[in-house]
Amino acid sequence: MSHGTLPVEVNTARWNRKILNVYWIVVCVSVLMEGLSLFLSQREHMEFLLNYILLPTAILCAVVGLTEYVRKRKARFLDYCILFAGSVIAAVLMFVHNQIEVIFAALFLPLLVSVVYFSKP
């Protein structure tokens, strides 16, 4: 091992933590933005609250929370779980915010995360 490099396991663990932190930030920003949009929407407040805030937030928190659980258990398939979580986050954001054209950039989330786990044979 050369100076300045970490063992692969430690480096991967650090990246897993960073990625999960970003996932939580995405969830928080989504909730914050939708909370602000609640007052600007023409829809009924209860419908908007349920369909655009509560349900998507519950799905996002469940997916990221499950991934956190898998990380703590040091599961063998954590890398795939993190990639799956990124894909679900992107899908939920695109479904809920489909009127915002730039939201399709959320598809880059799982793509960028997969770069972290790329390894040459």
Secondary structure by P-SEA (a helix, b strand, c coil): cccccccaaaaaaaaaaaaaaaaaaaaaaaaaaaaaacccccccaaaaaacccaaaaaaaaaaaaaaaaaaaacccaaaaaaaaaaaaaaaaaaaaaccccccccccaaaaaaaaaacccc
